[in-house]
């Protein structure tokens, strides 16, 4: 099921309105294979609830962990994930490639 960008932002806004910490991850660039296009977003709430998607596989898990750190520190992050064709399936990039994801805390 694909989540529309507006749905991700609306959910993030609802969580913030309830006083919860929230981080937003956005795909800012891709090269080669990428399961999600530039502009795809993932909102992460402090208890680990998520809305949207930036990739899948191990990348999504790593982004969630970074988002939780960003909620606490407030420090923005630019994450880059890249793999060889041989490692691609393990991390969720079906044919190799690079994905850059910007993570920020919503205040």
Secondary structure, 3 states (H helix, E strand, C coil): CCCCHHHHHHHHHHHHHCCCCEEEEEEEEEEECCCCCCCCEEEEECCCCEEECCCCHHHHHHHHHHHHHHHHHCCCEEEEEEECCCCHHHHCCCCCEEEEEEEEEEC
